[in-house]
């Protein structure tokens, strides 16, 4: 298992020891990975000085999912863009369209509805590393549909389903430890917790315009 969760998703991750099955991508020789385009807005082409313009901004995280993260879980801050976005010179990125046009792009964990949102609504995916000078439509990050952590989690599920919840909890705790280096005690889960229900707040949530900015 990689020492840091973020190592799995780096732009140069072809040597990642966690990969079991990999799909290689390269901006020069194996294009097609365009997470940048559907996860970020057009302004981020300037933030990352990309080789060409990109950023459709059509995909954001569901707020209820984001709310399942513990504040000390490094996967939250490492895998999502949130808060005020800035250009390389330190100036604020501004929203460019809709009712939010001209105001600072201070990304909030709110999505007004399933059919529309503005540039500052919803955390943006940044799990796969974005690097300066990248090609937004042909990222170089290899994708691992199957990795060693998947094997560990499947083993944990098998243990849980066969009445060995505490053994399953030991594996899950081991995986979580790399995401809770600042608060290692929070990485620990028990068999009883794994046997409990989901903490996900299911259901449709919609807000008024005044609630969302």
C-alpha positions in Angstrom: 0.0 0.0 0.0 1.3 3.4 -0.9 2.5 5.5 2.1 0.3 8.4 1.1 -3.1 8.2 -0.5 -2.2 11.1 -2.8 0.7 9.2 -4.3 -1.8 6.9 -6.1 -3.2 9.9 -8.1 0.0 11.9 -8.9 0.6 13.0 -12.5 3.7 10.8 -12.6 2.3 7.7 -10.8 3.5 5.0 -13.2 5.8 3.6 -10.5 3.1 3.5 -7.8 3.5 0.2 -5.9 -0.2 0.1 -5.2 -1.3 -0.5 -8.8 -2.6 -4.0 -9.6 -4.2 -3.1 -12.9 -3.4 0.2 -14.6 -4.7 2.1 -17.5 -1.8 4.3 -18.7 -2.4 7.9 -19.9 0.1 10.4 -21.2 -0.5 13.9 -22.6 1.8 13.2 -25.6 1.3 9.5 -26.3 -1.9 8.3 -24.7 -4.4 11.1 -24.4 -8.0 10.9 -23.3 -8.0 11.6 -19.6 -9.9 14.9 -19.2 -10.9 15.0 -15.6 -9.7 18.6 -15.5 -12.3 19.6 -18.1 -15.4 18.3 -16.4 -14.3 19.0 -12.8 -13.0 22.6 -13.1 -14.1 25.9 -14.5 -12.4 27.8 -17.3 -10.5 30.1 -14.9 -8.4 27.2 -13.8 -6.7 27.1 -17.2 -4.9 30.2 -15.9 -4.5 28.9 -12.4 -2.5 25.9 -13.8 -1.1 27.6 -16.9 -2.5 24.8 -19.1 -1.3 24.2 -22.7 -4.7 24.9 -24.0 -8.0 26.3 -22.7 -10.1 23.8 -20.7 -12.6 23.6 -17.9 -16.3 22.9 -18.4 -17.1 23.0 -14.7 -20.0 20.6 -15.0 -19.3 18.2 -12.1 -19.1 18.9 -8.4 -19.3 16.8 -5.2 -22.6 16.0 -3.5 -22.6 18.0 -0.2 -23.9 15.1 1.8 -21.0 13.0 0.7 -18.5 15.8 1.6 -20.2 15.9 5.1 -19.2 12.3 5.8 -15.5 13.3 6.0 -13.9 14.0 9.3 -12.2 17.4 9.3 -8.9 15.7 10.1 -9.2 13.3 7.2 -6.5 14.5 4.7 -8.5 13.0 1.8 -10.9 15.9 2.1 -8.4 18.7 1.5 -6.1 16.7 -0.8 -8.9 15.4 -3.1 -11.1 18.5 -3.4 -10.8 22.2 -4.2 -12.6 24.4 -1.7 -12.6 27.9 -0.3 -11.1 30.9 -2.1 -9.3 30.0 -5.3 -6.2 32.1 -6.3 -4.1 32.6 -9.4 -0.3 32.0 -9.3 0.3 35.7 -8.6 -1.9 35.5 -5.4 -4.9 37.4 -6.8 -8.4 36.0 -6.3 -10.1 34.0 -8.9 -13.5 35.6 -9.7 -16.7 34.0 -10.9 -17.4 34.8 -14.5 -21.0 33.8 -15.3 -24.5 33.9 -13.8 -25.6 35.7 -10.6 -22.2 35.2 -9.1 -20.3 37.0 -11.9 -17.6 39.3 -10.5 -17.5 38.0 -7.0 -14.5 35.9 -5.6 -14.7 32.2 -6.3 -14.9 31.1 -2.7 -16.1 27.5 -3.3 -18.7 26.4 -0.7 -20.1 22.9 0.1 -23.6 23.8 -1.2 -25.3 22.8 -4.4 -28.6 24.6 -5.0 -30.3 21.8 -6.9 -29.8 18.8 -9.2 -30.4 20.8 -12.3 -28.2 23.9 -11.8 -25.4 25.5 -9.8 -23.0 28.4 -10.2 -19.2 28.4 -10.2 -18.7 28.7 -6.4 -21.2 25.9 -5.6 -19.9 22.4 -4.7 -16.4 21.2 -4.0 -14.5 20.4 -7.2 -12.6 17.1 -7.7 -8.8 17.3 -7.4 -8.0 13.7 -6.5 -5.9 13.3 -9.7 -3.1 15.8 -9.4 -3.3 18.9 -11.6 0.1 20.3 -12.5 1.3 23.5 -14.1 1.7 23.4 -17.9 -0.6 20.3 -18.2 -2.9 19.5 -21.1 -6.5 19.8 -19.7 -7.9 17.2 -22.2 -4.9 14.8 -22.0 -3.7 14.4 -18.4 -0.7 12.2 -17.7 -2.0 10.5 -14.6 -2.4 6.7 -14.9 -5.7 5.3 -13.6 -5.8 2.2 -11.5 -9.2 0.5 -11.7 -7.9 -2.2 -9.4 -5.3 -1.5 -6.7 -4.0 -3.2 -3.5 -6.3 -1.2 -1.3 -9.2 -2.7 -3.1 -8.0 -6.1 -2.2 -7.6 -5.2 1.4 -11.1 -3.8 1.5 -12.6 -6.9 -0.1 -10.8 -9.0 2.5 -12.3 -6.8 5.2 -15.8 -7.2 3.8 -15.4 -11.0 3.6 -14.3 -11.0 7.2 -17.2 -8.8 8.2 -19.7 -11.0 6.4 -18.4 -14.1 8.1 -18.7 -12.8 11.6 -15.1 -11.5 12.1 -15.9 -7.8 12.4 -13.0 -7.0 14.7 -10.5 -8.5 12.2 -12.1 -6.5 9.5 -11.8 -3.4 11.6 -8.1 -3.9 11.9 -7.7 -3.8 8.1 -9.9 -0.8 7.7 -8.0 1.0 10.4 -4.7 0.2 8.7 -5.9 1.8 5.5 -7.3 4.8 7.3 -4.0 5.5 9.1 -2.4 7.2 6.1 -5.3 9.7 5.9 -5.2 10.6 9.7 -1.5 11.3 10.3 -2.4 14.5 12.2 -4.9 12.7 14.4 -4.0 9.0 14.4 -6.6 8.1 17.0 -9.4 9.0 14.5 -8.1 6.3 12.1 -9.3 3.6 14.5 -12.6 1.9 13.8 -14.1 -1.0 15.7 -16.0 -4.1 14.5 -19.1 -2.7 16.1 -18.9 0.5 14.1 -18.5 -1.5 10.9 -21.6 -3.4 11.8 -23.5 -0.2 12.2 -25.5 1.7 9.6 -24.3 4.2 7.1 -23.6 7.8 8.2 -24.5 9.2 4.7 -27.4 11.6 4.9 -29.4 10.3 1.9 -32.1 12.3 0.1 -32.5 15.3 -2.2 -31.4 18.7 -0.8 -32.3 22.0 -2.5 -31.8 25.5 -1.3 -32.9 29.0 -2.3 -30.5 31.4 -4.0 -30.0 33.4 -0.7 -28.9 30.2 1.1 -26.3 29.1 -1.4 -23.8 32.0 -1.6 
